[in-house]
Amino acid sequence: MCLCGYIGSYFLLPLSAGFLHAGLVMIFSAHMASNIVFALGTFGVLKNFLETQVAKVSAMTWRGQMILKRL
């Protein structure tokens, strides 16, 4: 449902070219839907691992992002 909302919002966006507020609402809705899809996907993957493994990988990912951010 969220994935359909995400895709649908971006497909309908060109139709709102004359209506600024409608376009902004569609962009906001699409981003919210994509965040929900990402969170559900991440949870779906992480629930198959032990808590210690999830914590270790999360910390490693965060450190990697911070290193890349500094470059």
N, C-alpha and C positions, 0 to 999 in steps of 0.2 A: 504494500500500500504506500509506504514512504518512497520506495523507488519509483513507483508510478507518479507520485506527487512531484518528485524531483524532475523526472523527465518531462512530465506534462507542463510544469511551470516554465521550463525553458523552451518547449515547443510553442507555448502560448505567448511567450514574451514579445515576439515581433508584432502580434496583434494589438499590443497595448502601446504602440509607439506614440500615439496621440494623448495618452493618459498617463502622466508621470506617476501618480500615486498608485495606480493599478500595477504598473511595471515594477515599482519598488516593492510592493507587497508580494508580487510573484517571485522576485529575486530573493527576498527574505524567506519566503516559504520554501523555495528550492534549496536554499542553504540549510535551513532547519531540517528538511527532509534528508539531505545528504549527510548531515551530522548524525541523525538517528540511524540511517543505514550503516554508516561507519561504526557507530557504537555497537549496534547489534552484531555486525560481522566480527568485530574485535572480540566481543564477549563470546560469540559462538566458537571462535578459535581457542581462546584462552581457557574456556571451561574444561577443555580436554587435558589440561596440564595440572600438575601439583602446584599448590600455592607458592612454595619456595621457588619453583622454576619460573612462575609468572613474575614474582618479585625480582628475581635476578635478571630476567630478560628485560623487564620494564626499566630497571636501573641502567642496564647496558644501553638500551635504546635512547634513554634520556641523555646519557653521557655522550653518545654518538651525535645526537642532535646539537648539543651544546658545542661540541668540537667543530662540527660543520658550520654552525652559526658564526663562529669566530673567524672562519676563513674568508 
